[in-house]
């Protein structure tokens, strides 16, 4: 663990405790399939999602071509007509606050090529402050590196912990030496950085 001390100083003790991850597996289900050969149409079906979702269609450059917000619901179904798109590589993303599913697809002159085996899931890390204890959880589908950092109100990094070659992260940090005030927790994964604001009140 690497600790950066600036001004007030920070001692963060890492406790090896079991901290349960937020429920990922549930009755929620997602289906992304093409309708019929020769028709450039994709059906996206969602079942049992308890949080809002965003469905986006992007090209190989990452430009968003279509985006739709889906409120929490027992079921949702939408047919995407891709017949006007040029041949090339595209992807459909279905994302909630903690989870993102990316389905690559390729459009040819006559059809759509889509393999479920190429589907990739990304999980966002979470940070929760309880008193003076910060619990950080992350579940990943492959070995990767994650970085936990704490920034003060001026954006200065006062603590950093780099977790290398991990799949599942369950960490508790003792923030008892922090002064009262507002801080930012930055959780960095290979995909992106996530920011959470915490308030030390006592």
C-alpha positions in Angstrom: 0.0 0.0 0.0 1.3 3.4 -0.8 0.3 6.3 1.4 0.9 9.9 0.5 1.0 12.3 3.5 0.4 15.9 2.9 -0.4 18.5 5.6 -2.8 16.8 8.0 -1.5 13.3 7.4 -3.6 10.2 6.9 -3.1 6.7 8.2 -5.3 4.2 6.4 -5.3 0.7 7.9 -6.4 -2.0 5.5 -8.5 -4.7 7.2 -8.7 -8.1 5.7 -12.4 -8.7 6.3 -15.1 -10.2 4.3 -17.3 -7.4 2.9 -20.2 -8.7 0.8 -20.5 -7.3 -2.7 -23.7 -5.6 -3.8 -26.1 -8.2 -5.3 -25.2 -8.7 -9.0 -26.9 -11.9 -9.8 -30.6 -11.8 -9.4 -33.7 -12.5 -11.4 -32.6 -9.8 -13.9 -32.1 -11.0 -17.4 -30.9 -9.5 -20.7 -31.4 -10.8 -24.3 -29.7 -9.3 -27.4 -30.3 -11.2 -30.6 -30.9 -10.5 -34.3 -34.5 -11.3 -35.5 -34.0 -13.1 -38.7 -31.3 -13.7 -41.3 -31.4 -11.1 -44.0 -33.1 -8.5 -41.8 -30.9 -5.9 -40.2 -32.8 -5.8 -37.0 -31.8 -6.5 -33.4 -34.1 -7.1 -30.4 -33.1 -6.0 -26.9 -35.2 -7.5 -24.1 -34.8 -6.8 -20.4 -36.5 -8.5 -17.5 -36.6 -7.8 -13.8 -34.2 -4.8 -13.5 -34.8 -2.7 -10.4 -32.7 0.3 -11.4 -32.7 2.6 -14.4 -30.7 1.5 -17.5 -29.3 3.2 -20.6 -29.2 1.5 -24.0 -26.7 2.9 -26.5 -25.6 2.0 -30.0 -22.0 3.1 -30.9 -19.8 2.8 -33.9 -16.2 1.5 -33.9 -15.0 5.0 -33.1 -17.1 5.2 -30.0 -19.5 7.7 -31.3 -23.0 7.2 -29.9 -25.6 6.8 -32.7 -28.6 6.0 -30.5 -29.3 6.3 -26.8 -32.4 5.5 -24.8 -33.1 5.7 -21.0 -35.1 2.8 -19.5 -36.8 3.3 -16.1 -36.9 0.4 -13.6 -39.5 -2.1 -14.9 -40.4 -5.8 -14.9 -39.8 -6.0 -18.6 -38.7 -4.0 -21.6 -38.4 -4.9 -25.3 -37.2 -2.8 -28.3 -36.4 -3.6 -31.9 -33.5 -1.7 -33.4 -33.6 -1.3 -37.1 -30.0 -1.0 -38.3 -30.7 -1.2 -42.1 -29.6 2.3 -42.7 -26.2 1.9 -41.1 -23.1 1.4 -43.2 -21.3 -1.9 -43.1 -18.8 -2.0 -40.2 -18.2 -2.7 -36.6 -20.7 -1.5 -34.0 -21.7 -2.3 -30.4 -24.7 -2.2 -28.2 -24.2 -1.2 -24.5 -26.8 -1.8 -21.8 -25.6 0.0 -18.6 -26.9 0.5 -15.1 -25.1 2.3 -12.3 -23.0 -0.8 -11.4 -23.0 -3.0 -14.5 -22.4 -2.6 -18.2 -22.9 -5.2 -20.9 -21.2 -4.6 -24.3 -22.4 -6.7 -27.3 -20.2 -6.3 -30.4 -21.8 -6.7 -33.8 -20.8 -6.4 -37.4 -23.0 -5.1 -40.2 -22.4 -6.4 -43.7 -24.0 -5.4 -47.0 -26.7 -8.1 -46.5 -26.9 -9.1 -42.9 -25.8 -8.6 -39.2 -23.2 -10.8 -37.6 -23.7 -11.1 -33.8 -22.0 -13.7 -31.5 -23.2 -13.9 -27.9 -19.8 -15.3 -27.0 -18.2 -11.9 -27.7 -20.4 -10.2 -25.1 -18.4 -8.6 -22.4 -19.6 -7.4 -18.9 -18.0 -4.6 -16.9 -18.8 -4.0 -13.2 -18.3 -0.6 -11.6 -16.7 -0.5 -8.1 -18.6 0.8 -5.2 -17.6 2.9 -2.1 -19.6 3.2 1.1 -18.7 5.2 4.1 -19.9 3.9 7.5 -18.7 6.1 10.3 -15.0 6.3 9.8 -14.7 3.2 7.7 -14.7 3.2 3.9 -15.8 -0.1 2.3 -14.7 -0.6 -1.3 -16.0 -3.5 -3.4 -15.4 -4.5 -7.0 -16.1 -7.6 -9.0 -14.4 -8.1 -12.3 -14.6 -10.9 -14.9 -10.8 -11.0 -15.4 -7.6 -10.2 -13.5 -6.9 -6.5 -13.5 -5.5 -3.6 -11.5 -7.6 -1.2 -9.5 -6.6 2.0 -7.7 -8.2 3.5 -4.7 -7.4 7.2 -4.0 -8.8 9.8 -1.7 -8.7 13.5 -2.6 -9.2 16.4 -0.2 -11.5 19.4 -0.8 -8.8 21.0 -3.0 -8.4 18.0 -5.2 -5.1 17.0 -3.7 -4.4 13.3 -3.5 -3.7 12.4 0.1 -4.0 8.6 -0.2 -3.5 6.0 -2.9 -3.7 2.2 -2.8 -2.9 0.2 -5.9 -4.4 -3.3 -6.0 -2.7 -5.4 -8.6 -3.8 -8.6 -10.3 -7.2 -8.8 -8.6 -10.6 -10.2 -9.7 -12.6 -9.5 -6.6 -11.9 -6.6 -4.2 -13.4 -6.4 -0.7 -11.5 -3.8 1.3 -12.1 -1.7 4.4 -10.1 1.4 5.1 -9.9 3.1 8.5 -10.2 6.8 8.0 -10.1 7.7 11.8 -7.2 10.2 11.3 -9.0 12.3 8.7 -10.3 15.7 9.7 -13.9 16.6 9.4 -15.0 17.7 5.9 -15.7 16.6 2.4 -13.5 14.2 0.4 -13.6 12.5 -3.0 -13.0 8.8 -3.4 -11.5 8.0 -6.9 -11.8 4.3 -7.9 -9.8 3.6 -11.1 -10.3 0.4 -13.2 -8.8 -0.4 -16.6 -12.1 0.9 -18.2 -12.5 4.2 -16.4 -12.4 6.2 -13.2 -15.4 6.5 -10.8 -15.8 9.3 -8.3 -17.7 9.3 -5.0 -18.1 12.1 -2.5 -17.9 11.3 1.2 -18.5 13.5 4.2 -16.5 13.0 7.5 -18.8 14.5 10.1 -17.5 13.2 13.4 
